[in-house]
């Protein structure tokens, strides 16, 4: 029974994590609603930590566009 609840919670957690960034508050609410199951809380905490790490690594590995700190006006030379 707890395993089925865990799968349901993970599906909901994944959906909510993609929709919002306030997942810690939601995580505490889930733990309260499931009779303060410490094991489930720890499992969800690990899952969310991994999701956050995955999101951050995807963000950090995103291709970056080349930017220049020199404005086009500064690149012009005065030949007079």
C-alpha positions in Angstrom: 0.0 0.0 0.0 2.8 2.4 0.9 4.5 1.6 -2.4 1.4 2.5 -4.4 1.2 5.8 -2.4 4.8 6.4 -3.1 4.3 6.1 -6.9 1.3 8.4 -6.8 3.3 10.9 -4.7 6.2 10.8 -7.1 4.0 11.4 -10.1 2.4 14.4 -8.4 5.7 15.6 -7.1 7.2 15.5 -10.6 4.3 17.5 -12.0 4.4 20.1 -9.2 8.1 20.4 -9.4 7.9 21.2 -13.1 5.2 23.8 -12.4 6.7 25.5 -9.3 9.9 26.0 -7.4 8.4 25.9 -4.0 8.6 22.1 -3.6 10.0 22.1 0.0 6.7 23.5 1.4 4.8 20.9 -0.6 7.1 18.2 0.6 6.3 19.0 4.2 2.6 19.0 3.5 2.9 15.6 1.9 4.7 14.2 4.9 2.0 15.7 7.2 -0.8 14.2 5.1 0.7 10.7 5.1 0.7 10.3 8.9 4.2 11.8 9.2 5.8 8.8 7.6 9.5 9.5 8.2 10.7 6.9 5.6 8.4 8.4 2.9 9.6 11.9 3.9 13.2 10.9 3.5 12.6 9.2 0.2 10.8 12.3 -1.2 13.6 14.5 0.1 16.1 12.4 -1.8 14.0 12.4 -4.9 13.6 16.1 -4.9 17.3 16.6 -4.2 18.1 14.5 -7.3 15.5 16.4 -9.3 17.0 19.7 -8.3 20.5 18.5 -9.1 19.3 17.3 -12.5 17.6 20.6 -13.2 20.7 22.6 -12.2 23.0 20.4 -14.3 20.7 20.8 -17.3 20.7 24.5 -16.8 24.5 24.7 -16.4 25.1 22.5 -19.4 22.8 24.5 -21.7 24.6 25.9 -24.7 25.7 29.4 -24.0 25.6 32.1 -26.6 28.8 34.0 -27.3 28.6 37.5 -25.7 31.1 40.3 -25.9 31.7 42.7 -23.1 32.7 45.3 -25.7 29.9 47.4 -27.1 29.8 48.0 -30.9 30.5 51.7 -30.2 33.7 51.0 -28.4 34.9 48.7 -31.3 34.8 51.6 -33.8 38.1 53.4 -34.3 38.6 57.0 -35.0 40.7 57.3 -38.2 40.6 61.1 -38.4 
